[in-house]
């Protein structure tokens, strides 16, 4: 049953990604299609939240990240207006591992209980049980990431699901 559920989610993600690709290619301003793409992929992946964070350099020259888009499932608290997720300093908040993994173009995914304590406290405070974070590359540089939270179950992400989510991140980078 778990394999069937993962395959169903992968198919749903691929259908939503296909929609996103058409929209991103149709409009020159990718931002106008982003919310609907996150909504479709989030629902298809059966997650609680789908979001995009964009990296930028802060006044001190340190790389920061800020949430720039989000979809939240019904009954899930959105985090878009959470000031804690704007100008997020990776190192100060204990997320140095994320800069290593995502900065090298790798996916970070798993159950939050298996994450280092420095990361777990923030993630658990937002009700996240499982998370998948996929880097967005722009001209070979790490631009930001698309993330998926599951606040209902501590799921193991199937390789097929992560591959489909990676396709969405690649589309975002291309757009």
N, CA and C atoms as an extended XYZ file, in Angstrom:
525
Properties=species:S:1:pos:R:3:atomname:S:1:resname:S:1:resid:I:1 pbc="F F F"
N         0.804       -1.200        0.000 N   UNK     1
C         0.000        0.000        0.000 CA  UNK     1
C         0.845        1.262        0.000 C   UNK     1
N         1.965        1.220        0.741 N   UNK     2
C         2.839        2.390        0.776 CA  UNK     2
C         3.428        2.669       -0.604 C   UNK     2
N         3.808        1.624       -1.312 N   UNK     3
C         4.355        1.793       -2.661 CA  UNK     3
C         3.300        2.364       -3.594 C   UNK     3
N         2.078        1.851       -3.492 N   UNK     4
C         0.993        2.377       -4.322 CA  UNK     4
C         0.724        3.841       -4.019 C   UNK     4
N         0.748        4.212       -2.742 N   UNK     5
C         0.523        5.612       -2.359 CA  UNK     5
C         1.642        6.498       -2.897 C   UNK     5
N         2.885        6.034       -2.799 N   UNK     6
C         4.014        6.812       -3.315 CA  UNK     6
C         3.909        6.979       -4.827 C   UNK     6
N         3.509        5.923       -5.525 N   UNK     7
C         3.352        6.016       -6.983 CA  UNK     7
C         2.218        6.970       -7.349 C   UNK     7
N         1.128        6.931       -6.593 N   UNK     8
C         0.010        7.851       -6.844 CA  UNK     8
C         0.467        9.290       -6.633 C   UNK     8
N         1.210        9.524       -5.544 N   UNK     9
C         1.706       10.880       -5.290 CA  UNK     9
C         2.647       11.330       -6.396 C   UNK     9
N         3.525       10.423       -6.839 N   UNK    10
C         4.456       10.777       -7.915 CA  UNK    10
C         3.695       11.158       -9.181 C   UNK    10
N         2.676       10.385       -9.528 N   UNK    11
C         1.872       10.711      -10.714 CA  UNK    11
C         1.187       12.063      -10.559 C   UNK    11
N         0.644       12.330       -9.378 N   UNK    12
C        -0.001       13.614       -9.121 CA  UNK    12
C         0.998       14.769       -9.202 C   UNK    12
N         2.197       14.554       -8.651 N   UNK    13
C         3.243       15.582       -8.708 CA  UNK    13
C         3.636       15.844      -10.152 C   UNK    13
N         3.800       14.776      -10.931 N   UNK    14
C         4.184       14.941      -12.336 CA  UNK    14
C         3.109       15.679      -13.123 C   UNK    14
N         1.839       15.382      -12.858 N   UNK    15
C         0.763       16.109      -13.536 CA  UNK    15
C         0.790       17.591      -13.166 C   UNK    15
N         0.988       17.881      -11.894 N   UNK    16
C         1.052       19.275      -11.455 CA  UNK    16
C         2.290       19.968      -12.015 C   UNK    16
N         3.398       19.251      -12.107 N   UNK    17
C         4.629       19.813      -12.669 CA  UNK    17
C         4.451       20.091      -14.156 C   UNK    17
N         3.737       19.226      -14.841 N   UNK    18
C         3.425       19.452      -16.250 CA  UNK    18
C         2.629       20.743      -16.410 C   UNK    18
N         1.650       20.941      -15.545 N   UNK    19
C         0.879       22.177      -15.559 CA  UNK    19
C         1.807       23.380      -15.323 C   UNK    19
N         2.674       23.266      -14.315 N   UNK    20
C         3.584       24.368      -13.989 CA  UNK    20
C         4.495       24.685      -15.168 C   UNK    20
N         5.000       23.656      -15.830 N   UNK    21
C         5.888       23.873      -16.979 CA  UNK    21
C         5.173       24.672      -18.061 C   UNK    21
N         3.940       24.287      -18.364 N   UNK    22
C         3.182       25.020      -19.388 CA  UNK    22
C         2.974       26.470      -18.985 C   UNK    22
N         2.666       26.697      -17.702 N   UNK    23
C         2.428       28.056      -17.236 CA  UNK    23
C         3.710       28.883      -17.240 C   UNK    23
N         4.799       28.294      -16.786 N   UNK    24
C         6.067       29.014      -16.752 CA  UNK    24
C         6.537       29.377      -18.152 C   UNK    24
N         6.271       28.501      -19.119 N   UNK    25
C         6.660       28.781      -20.502 CA  UNK    25
C         5.731       29.792      -21.163 C   UNK    25
N         4.496       29.825      -20.731 N   UNK    26
C         3.502       30.707      -21.336 CA  UNK    26
C         3.686       32.162      -20.905 C   UNK    26
N         4.071       32.367      -19.648 N   UNK    27
C         4.182       33.718      -19.114 CA  UNK    27
C         5.643       34.031      -18.808 C   UNK    27
N         6.061       35.243      -19.150 N   UNK    28
C         7.452       35.602      -18.888 CA  UNK    28
C         7.696       35.866      -17.402 C   UNK    28
N         6.664       36.264      -16.682 N   UNK    29
C         6.786       36.499      -15.241 CA  UNK    29
C         6.366       35.218      -14.511 C   UNK    29
N         7.344       34.386      -14.159 N   UNK    30
C         7.059       33.106      -13.537 CA  UNK    30
C         6.314       33.250      -12.216 C   UNK    30
N         6.503       34.395      -11.535 N   UNK    31
C         5.850       34.609      -10.252 CA  UNK    31
C         4.335       34.543      -10.354 C   UNK    31
N         3.784       34.930      -11.525 N   UNK    32
C         2.330       34.929      -11.678 CA  UNK    32
C         1.756       33.514      -11.682 C   UNK    32
N         2.559       32.518      -11.982 N   UNK    33
C         2.103       31.130      -12.018 CA  UNK    33
C         2.529       30.335      -10.792 C   UNK    33
N         3.375       30.902       -9.973 N   UNK    34
C         3.972       30.147       -8.881 CA  UNK    34
C         2.957       29.665       -7.857 C   UNK    34
N         2.038       30.517       -7.445 N   UNK    35
C         1.080       30.139       -6.400 CA  UNK    35
C         0.230       28.946       -6.839 C   UNK    35
N        -0.270       28.982       -8.058 N   UNK    36
C        -1.086       27.864       -8.550 CA  UNK    36
C        -0.247       26.599       -8.699 C   UNK    36
N         0.994       26.741       -9.134 N   UNK    37
C         1.882       25.576       -9.265 CA  UNK    37
C         2.127       24.948       -7.896 C   UNK    37
N         2.409       25.761       -6.872 N   UNK    38
C         2.617       25.229       -5.521 CA  UNK    38
C         1.357       24.552       -4.997 C   UNK    38
N         0.222       25.145       -5.277 N   UNK    39
C        -1.046       24.571       -4.846 CA  UNK    39
C        -1.268       23.191       -5.456 C   UNK    39
N        -1.040       23.082       -6.740 N   UNK    40
C        -1.253       21.801       -7.418 CA  UNK    40
C        -0.236       20.743       -6.994 C   UNK    40
N         1.024       21.141       -6.888 N   UNK    41
C         2.052       20.177       -6.485 CA  UNK    41
C         1.862       19.798       -5.018 C   UNK    41
N         1.560       20.760       -4.167 N   UNK    42
C         1.343       20.458       -2.753 CA  UNK    42
C         0.190       19.488       -2.546 C   UNK    42
N        -0.927       19.751       -3.221 N   UNK    43
C        -2.076       18.849       -3.111 CA  UNK    43
C        -1.745       17.484       -3.707 C   UNK    43
N        -1.060       17.473       -4.840 N   UNK    44
C        -0.704       16.210       -5.484 CA  UNK    44
C         0.256       15.375       -4.656 C   UNK    44
N         1.164       16.027       -3.963 N   UNK    45
C         2.140       15.331       -3.125 CA  UNK    45
C         1.548       14.964       -1.765 C   UNK    45
N         0.332       15.442       -1.520 N   UNK    46
C        -0.358       15.189       -0.252 CA  UNK    46
C         0.468       15.682        0.938 C   UNK    46
N         0.985       16.916        0.794 N   UNK    47
C         1.745       17.536        1.871 CA  UNK    47
C         0.898       18.603        2.551 C   UNK    47
N         1.419       19.137        3.631 N   UNK    48
C         0.721       20.183        4.382 CA  UNK    48
C         1.052       21.570        3.869 C   UNK    48
N         2.300       21.750        3.431 N   UNK    49
C         2.741       23.037        2.894 CA  UNK    49
C         3.705       22.811        1.754 C   UNK    49
N         3.656       23.707        0.780 N   UNK    50
C         4.652       23.773       -0.295 CA  UNK    50
C         5.057       25.243       -0.383 C   UNK    50
N         6.358       25.495       -0.519 N   UNK    51
C         6.818       26.882       -0.452 CA  UNK    51
C         8.133       27.055       -1.206 C   UNK    51
N         8.454       28.314       -1.437 N   UNK    52
C         9.716       28.677       -2.078 CA  UNK    52
C        10.421       29.698       -1.193 C   UNK    52
N        11.721       29.475       -0.993 N   UNK    53
C        12.594       30.432       -0.323 CA  UNK    53
C        13.627       30.910       -1.333 C   UNK    53
N        13.958       32.175       -1.246 N   UNK    54
C        14.932       32.789       -2.159 CA  UNK    54
C        16.117       33.319       -1.358 C   UNK    54
N        17.309       32.959       -1.782 N   UNK    55
C        18.531       33.422       -1.116 CA  UNK    55
C        18.858       34.854       -1.526 C   UNK    55
N        19.493       35.568       -0.628 N   UNK    56
C        19.989       36.913       -0.911 CA  UNK    56
C        21.124       37.215        0.065 C   UNK    56
N        21.907       38.199       -0.263 N   UNK    57
C        23.041       38.575        0.584 CA  UNK    57
C        22.607       39.702        1.503 C   UNK    57
N        22.837       39.500        2.801 N   UNK    58
C        22.475       40.501        3.793 CA  UNK    58
C        23.495       41.619        3.866 C   UNK    58
N        23.228       42.624        4.689 N   UNK    59
C        24.116       43.785        4.806 CA  UNK    59
C        25.546       43.427        5.208 C   UNK    59
N        25.708       42.358        5.980 N   UNK    60
C        27.051       41.978        6.426 CA  UNK    60
C        27.751       41.042        5.442 C   UNK    60
N        27.117       40.796        4.281 N   UNK    61
C        27.714       39.920        3.272 CA  UNK    61
C        27.407       38.450        3.473 C   UNK    61
N        26.570       38.130        4.461 N   UNK    62
C        26.193       36.746        4.760 CA  UNK    62
C        24.981       36.360        3.907 C   UNK    62
N        24.964       35.117        3.413 N   UNK    63
C        23.817       34.639        2.643 CA  UNK    63
C        22.659       34.377        3.591 C   UNK    63
N        21.538       35.007        3.308 N   UNK    64
C        20.297       34.838        4.053 CA  UNK    64
C        19.265       34.237        3.108 C   UNK    64
N        18.150       33.798        3.644 N   UNK    65
C        17.072       33.307        2.801 CA  UNK    65
C        15.754       33.829        3.340 C   UNK    65
N        14.786       34.025        2.453 N   UNK    66
C        13.467       34.526        2.835 CA  UNK    66
C        12.393       33.788        2.060 C   UNK    66
N        11.316       33.490        2.759 N   UNK    67
C        10.190       32.835        2.097 CA  UNK    67
C         9.525       33.833        1.161 C   UNK    67
N         9.252       33.396       -0.082 N   UNK    68
C         8.634       34.306       -1.051 CA  UNK    68
C         7.315       33.785       -1.605 C   UNK    68
N         6.958       32.533       -1.326 N   UNK    69
C         5.675       31.991       -1.789 CA  UNK    69
C         5.338       30.781       -0.936 C   UNK    69
N         4.018       30.536       -0.775 N   UNK    70
C         3.596       29.382        0.015 CA  UNK    70
C         2.181       28.974       -0.347 C   UNK    70
N         1.945       27.682       -0.280 N   UNK    71
C         0.606       27.099       -0.304 CA  UNK    71
C         0.489       26.259        0.958 C   UNK    71
N        -0.650       26.338        1.640 N   UNK    72
C        -0.894       25.516        2.823 CA  UNK    72
C        -2.228       24.794        2.651 C   UNK    72
N        -2.243       23.522        3.016 N   UNK    73
C        -3.463       22.718        2.942 CA  UNK    73
C        -4.485       23.246        3.945 C   UNK    73
N        -5.721       22.903        3.704 N   UNK    74
C        -6.784       23.319        4.600 CA  UNK    74
C        -6.513       22.782        6.003 C   UNK    74
N        -6.648       23.664        6.996 N   UNK    75
C        -6.435       23.280        8.379 CA  UNK    75
C        -4.987       23.395        8.843 C   UNK    75
N        -4.082       23.775        7.959 N   UNK    76
C        -2.662       23.918        8.291 CA  UNK    76
C        -2.333       25.397        8.401 C   UNK    76
N        -1.617       25.761        9.446 N   UNK    77
C        -1.235       27.159        9.673 CA  UNK    77
C        -0.196       27.602        8.641 C   UNK    77
N        -0.526       28.572        7.780 N   UNK    78
C         0.477       29.091        6.840 CA  UNK    78
C         1.597       29.804        7.596 C   UNK    78
N         2.773       29.834        6.989 N   UNK    79
C         3.936       30.474        7.606 CA  UNK    79
C         4.424       31.680        6.801 C   UNK    79
N         3.719       32.020        5.742 N   UNK    80
C         4.173       33.077        4.836 CA  UNK    80
C         4.413       34.404        5.558 C   UNK    80
N         3.593       34.728        6.519 N   UNK    81
C         3.729       36.001        7.222 CA  UNK    81
C         4.548       35.890        8.504 C   UNK    81
N         5.230       34.780        8.677 N   UNK    82
C         6.040       34.567        9.871 CA  UNK    82
C         7.362       35.315        9.710 C   UNK    82
N         7.603       36.363       10.508 N   UNK    83
C         8.839       37.137       10.363 CA  UNK    83
C        10.102       36.316       10.638 C   UNK    83
N         9.951       35.222       11.363 N   UNK    84
C        11.077       34.339       11.664 CA  UNK    84
C        11.661       33.707       10.391 C   UNK    84
N        10.858       33.677        9.313 N   UNK    85
C        11.291       33.050        8.064 CA  UNK    85
C        11.725       34.062        7.007 C   UNK    85
N        11.916       35.298        7.416 N   UNK    86
C        12.430       36.334        6.523 CA  UNK    86
C        13.839       36.704        6.976 C   UNK    86
N        14.725       36.895        6.024 N   UNK    87
C        16.132       37.199        6.334 CA  UNK    87
C        16.701       36.160        7.305 C   UNK    87
N        16.399       34.914        7.028 N   UNK    88
C        16.808       33.783        7.864 CA  UNK    88
C        18.307       33.563        7.708 C   UNK    88
N        19.022       33.663        8.822 N   UNK    89
C        20.467       33.472        8.822 CA  UNK    89
C        20.751       32.003        9.146 C   UNK    89
N        21.191       31.268        8.136 N   UNK    90
C        21.403       29.832        8.256 CA  UNK    90
C        22.294       29.470        9.444 C   UNK    90
N        23.446       30.114        9.533 N   UNK    91
C        24.434       29.767       10.556 CA  UNK    91
C        23.930       30.118       11.953 C   UNK    91
N        23.373       31.302       12.119 N   UNK    92
C        22.888       31.716       13.435 CA  UNK    92
C        21.762       30.840       13.941 C   UNK    92
N        21.001       30.263       13.026 N   UNK    93
C        19.840       29.455       13.417 CA  UNK    93
C        20.152       27.967       13.502 C   UNK    93
N        21.406       27.559       13.270 N   UNK    94
C        21.793       26.157       13.405 CA  UNK    94
C        21.511       25.306       12.181 C   UNK    94
N        21.435       25.922       11.008 N   UNK    95
C        21.124       25.208        9.775 CA  UNK    95
C        22.306       25.183        8.807 C   UNK    95
N        23.523       25.154        9.336 N   UNK    96
C        24.711       25.130        8.477 CA  UNK    96
C        24.701       23.924        7.541 C   UNK    96
N        24.217       22.781        8.042 N   UNK    97
C        24.155       21.563        7.235 CA  UNK    97
C        23.327       21.799        5.972 C   UNK    97
N        22.271       22.573        6.071 N   UNK    98
C        21.422       22.832        4.917 CA  UNK    98
C        22.179       23.594        3.841 C   UNK    98
N        23.010       24.554        4.246 N   UNK    99
C        23.761       25.302        3.239 CA  UNK    99
C        24.736       24.388        2.506 C   UNK    99
N        25.303       23.422        3.222 N   UNK   100
C        26.218       22.449        2.594 CA  UNK   100
C        25.462       21.566        1.602 C   UNK   100
N        24.381       20.957        2.070 N   UNK   101
C        23.627       20.004        1.243 CA  UNK   101
C        23.000       20.717        0.047 C   UNK   101
N        22.224       21.755        0.309 N   UNK   102
C        21.515       22.453       -0.769 CA  UNK   102
C        22.484       23.204       -1.677 C   UNK   102
N        23.519       23.774       -1.087 N   UNK   103
C        24.512       24.497       -1.880 CA  UNK   103
C        25.243       23.611       -2.871 C   UNK   103
N        25.319       22.314       -2.573 N   UNK   104
C        25.932       21.356       -3.504 CA  UNK   104
C        24.914       20.753       -4.470 C   UNK   104
N        23.673       21.245       -4.419 N   UNK   105
C        22.651       20.776       -5.350 CA  UNK   105
C        21.966       19.490       -4.937 C   UNK   105
N        22.119       19.095       -3.676 N   UNK   106
C        21.512       17.854       -3.203 CA  UNK   106
C        20.197       18.122       -2.482 C   UNK   106
N        19.336       17.118       -2.474 N   UNK   107
C        18.043       17.187       -1.798 CA  UNK   107
C        18.228       16.841       -0.332 C   UNK   107
N        17.485       17.528        0.515 N   UNK   108
C        17.473       17.238        1.942 CA  UNK   108
C        16.057       16.772        2.277 C   UNK   108
N        15.904       15.535        2.733 N   UNK   109
C        14.565       15.005        3.009 CA  UNK   109
C        14.622       13.992        4.133 C   UNK   109
N        13.540       13.924        4.889 N   UNK   110
C        13.450       12.913        5.931 CA  UNK   110
C        12.454       13.283        7.000 C   UNK   110
N        12.410       12.427        8.015 N   UNK   111
C        11.581       12.660        9.186 CA  UNK   111
C        12.339       13.586       10.129 C   UNK   111
N        11.644       14.570       10.639 N   UNK   112
C        12.269       15.597       11.469 CA  UNK   112
C        12.902       14.998       12.725 C   UNK   112
N        12.361       13.921       13.267 N   UNK   113
C        12.937       13.330       14.483 CA  UNK   113
C        14.364       12.850       14.265 C   UNK   113
N        14.754       12.637       13.013 N   UNK   114
C        16.106       12.184       12.710 CA  UNK   114
C        17.060       13.332       12.375 C   UNK   114
N        16.572       14.561       12.403 N   UNK   115
C        17.399       15.729       12.104 CA  UNK   115
C        18.181       16.126       13.345 C   UNK   115
N        19.285       16.863       13.161 N   UNK   116
C        20.035       17.366       14.322 CA  UNK   116
C        19.151       18.263       15.198 C   UNK   116
N        19.431       18.276       16.483 N   UNK   117
C        18.638       19.043       17.441 CA  UNK   117
C        18.554       20.520       17.066 C   UNK   117
N        19.635       21.079       16.520 N   UNK   118
C        19.644       22.504       16.163 CA  UNK   118
C        18.601       22.827       15.096 C   UNK   118
N        18.261       21.860       14.253 N   UNK   119
C        17.253       22.056       13.204 CA  UNK   119
C        15.861       21.656       13.697 C   UNK   119
N        15.822       20.621       14.511 N   UNK   120
C        14.552       20.042       14.952 CA  UNK   120
C        13.668       21.038       15.686 C   UNK   120
N        14.226       21.854       16.544 N   UNK   121
C        13.379       22.722       17.377 CA  UNK   121
C        12.533       23.669       16.521 C   UNK   121
N        13.116       24.302       15.535 N   UNK   122
C        12.356       25.212       14.669 CA  UNK   122
C        11.328       24.437       13.841 C   UNK   122
N        11.733       23.326       13.258 N   UNK   123
C        10.827       22.542       12.417 CA  UNK   123
C         9.655       22.003       13.225 C   UNK   123
N         9.931       21.474       14.400 N   UNK   124
C         8.859       20.937       15.244 CA  UNK   124
C         7.928       22.036       15.733 C   UNK   124
N         8.463       23.225       15.988 N   UNK   125
C         7.635       24.355       16.414 CA  UNK   125
C         6.590       24.705       15.351 C   UNK   125
N         6.900       24.429       14.082 N   UNK   126
C         5.959       24.687       12.989 CA  UNK   126
C         5.138       23.450       12.663 C   UNK   126
N         5.223       22.413       13.512 N   UNK   127
C         4.395       21.224       13.348 CA  UNK   127
C         4.865       20.267       12.267 C   UNK   127
N         6.089       20.406       11.802 N   UNK   128
C         6.584       19.599       10.685 CA  UNK   128
C         7.070       18.245       11.206 C   UNK   128
N         6.535       17.176       10.634 N   UNK   129
C         6.946       15.818       10.977 CA  UNK   129
C         7.920       15.253        9.945 C   UNK   129
N         7.719       15.612        8.684 N   UNK   130
C         8.605       15.183        7.591 CA  UNK   130
C         8.754       16.355        6.631 C   UNK   130
N         9.918       16.426        6.000 N   UNK   131
C        10.213       17.562        5.128 CA  UNK   131
C        11.054       17.095        3.942 C   UNK   131
N        10.821       17.735        2.806 N   UNK   132
C        11.661       17.544        1.622 CA  UNK   132
C        12.007       18.934        1.109 C   UNK   132
N        13.291       19.185        0.941 N   UNK   133
C        13.773       20.488        0.494 CA  UNK   133
C        14.665       20.257       -0.720 C   UNK   133
N        14.306       20.921       -1.822 N   UNK   134
C        14.984       20.702       -3.101 CA  UNK   134
C        15.590       22.030       -3.556 C   UNK   134
N        16.902       22.061       -3.809 N   UNK   135
C        17.533       23.322       -4.218 CA  UNK   135
C        17.085       23.764       -5.606 C   UNK   135
N        17.010       25.071       -5.762 N   UNK   136
C        16.741       25.683       -7.071 CA  UNK   136
C        18.051       26.298       -7.533 C   UNK   136
N        18.490       25.888       -8.703 N   UNK   137
C        19.727       26.408       -9.288 CA  UNK   137
C        19.381       27.430      -10.374 C   UNK   137
N        20.136       28.484      -10.432 N   UNK   138
C        19.972       29.499      -11.466 CA  UNK   138
C        21.355       29.788      -12.044 C   UNK   138
N        21.542       29.416      -13.292 N   UNK   139
C        22.838       29.585      -13.978 CA  UNK   139
C        23.990       28.976      -13.169 C   UNK   139
N        23.753       27.795      -12.640 N   UNK   140
C        24.787       27.081      -11.917 CA  UNK   140
C        25.010       27.510      -10.479 C   UNK   140
N        24.234       28.482      -10.002 N   UNK   141
C        24.378       28.959       -8.627 CA  UNK   141
C        23.120       28.613       -7.830 C   UNK   141
N        23.286       28.402       -6.536 N   UNK   142
C        22.175       28.071       -5.658 CA  UNK   142
C        21.344       29.325       -5.405 C   UNK   142
N        20.157       29.385       -5.989 N   UNK   143
C        19.257       30.535       -5.931 CA  UNK   143
C        18.355       30.496       -4.700 C   UNK   143
N        17.934       29.297       -4.313 N   UNK   144
C        16.986       29.128       -3.212 CA  UNK   144
C        16.525       27.688       -3.162 C   UNK   144
N        15.318       27.477       -2.665 N   UNK   145
C        14.804       26.112       -2.614 CA  UNK   145
C        13.288       26.079       -2.593 C   UNK   145
N        12.760       24.945       -3.014 N   UNK   146
C        11.341       24.652       -2.888 CA  UNK   146
C        11.236       23.576       -1.812 C   UNK   146
N        10.294       23.765       -0.897 N   UNK   147
C        10.175       22.847        0.225 CA  UNK   147
C         8.770       22.307        0.373 C   UNK   147
N         8.691       21.150        1.023 N   UNK   148
C         7.423       20.456        1.211 CA  UNK   148
C         7.388       19.920        2.633 C   UNK   148
N         6.393       20.342        3.410 N   UNK   149
C         6.236       19.910        4.795 CA  UNK   149
C         5.073       18.938        4.898 C   UNK   149
N         5.243       17.899        5.697 N   UNK   150
C         4.138       17.019        6.056 CA  UNK   150
C         3.937       17.164        7.555 C   UNK   150
N         2.817       17.735        7.937 N   UNK   151
C         2.498       17.939        9.350 CA  UNK   151
C         1.522       16.881        9.861 C   UNK   151
N         1.180       15.912        9.009 N   UNK   152
C         0.219       14.874        9.373 CA  UNK   152
C         0.883       13.547        9.714 C   UNK   152
N         1.977       13.234        9.002 N   UNK   153
C         2.652       11.958        9.229 CA  UNK   153
C         4.152       12.094        8.982 C   UNK   153
N         4.914       11.268        9.677 N   UNK   154
C         6.371       11.252        9.513 CA  UNK   154
C         6.694       10.295        8.371 C   UNK   154
N         6.475       10.738        7.158 N   UNK   155
C         6.631        9.884        5.980 CA  UNK   155
C         8.076        9.728        5.549 C   UNK   155
N         8.325        8.637        4.902 N   UNK   156
C         9.594        8.433        4.202 CA  UNK   156
C         9.336        8.822        2.749 C   UNK   156
N        10.147        9.688        2.214 N   UNK   157
C         9.972       10.169        0.851 CA  UNK   157
C        10.507        9.122       -0.116 C   UNK   157
N         9.691        8.710       -1.058 N   UNK   158
C        10.109        7.748       -2.077 CA  UNK   158
C        10.997        8.455       -3.097 C   UNK   158
N        11.940        7.711       -3.659 N   UNK   159
C        12.854        8.276       -4.660 CA  UNK   159
C        12.079        8.855       -5.839 C   UNK   159
N        11.003        8.196       -6.234 N   UNK   160
C        10.201        8.682       -7.359 CA  UNK   160
C         9.554       10.023       -7.031 C   UNK   160
N         9.092       10.186       -5.789 N   UNK   161
C         8.511       11.463       -5.371 CA  UNK   161
C         9.568       12.564       -5.398 C   UNK   161
N        10.731       12.279       -4.841 N   UNK   162
C        11.798       13.279       -4.798 CA  UNK   162
C        12.255       13.659       -6.202 C   UNK   162
N        12.291       12.688       -7.101 N   UNK   163
C        12.648       12.985       -8.487 CA  UNK   163
C        11.649       13.927       -9.136 C   UNK   163
N        10.367       13.713       -8.870 N   UNK   164
C         9.333       14.588       -9.426 CA  UNK   164
C         9.420       15.983       -8.817 C   UNK   164
N         9.699       16.063       -7.519 N   UNK   165
C         9.852       17.365       -6.871 CA  UNK   165
C        11.089       18.095       -7.387 C   UNK   165
N        12.124       17.335       -7.686 N   UNK   166
C        13.336       17.927       -8.246 CA  UNK   166
C        13.050       18.524       -9.624 C   UNK   166
N        12.201       17.871      -10.378 N   UNK   167
C        11.816       18.401      -11.690 CA  UNK   167
C        11.154       19.771      -11.536 C   UNK   167
N        10.295       19.919      -10.524 N   UNK   168
C         9.671       21.217      -10.284 CA  UNK   168
C        10.720       22.278       -9.971 C   UNK   168
N        11.703       21.928       -9.124 N   UNK   169
C        12.762       22.886       -8.785 CA  UNK   169
C        13.559       23.281      -10.027 C   UNK   169
N        13.826       22.313      -10.901 N   UNK   170
C        14.563       22.613      -12.135 CA  UNK   170
C        13.744       23.532      -13.043 C   UNK   170
N        12.431       23.318      -13.090 N   UNK   171
C        11.556       24.206      -13.869 CA  UNK   171
C        11.572       25.626      -13.305 C   UNK   171
N        11.540       25.728      -12.003 N   UNK   172
C        11.586       27.054      -11.374 CA  UNK   172
C        12.900       27.761      -11.698 C   UNK   172
N        13.998       27.025      -11.641 N   UNK   173
C        15.285       27.616      -11.981 CA  UNK   173
C        15.344       28.066      -13.435 C   UNK   173
N        14.771       27.276      -14.309 N   UNK   174
C        14.762       27.634      -15.738 CA  UNK   174
C        13.858       28.839      -15.995 C   UNK   174
N        12.725       28.910      -15.257 N   UNK   175
C        11.784       30.022      -15.442 CA  UNK   175
C        12.399       31.314      -14.909 C   UNK   175
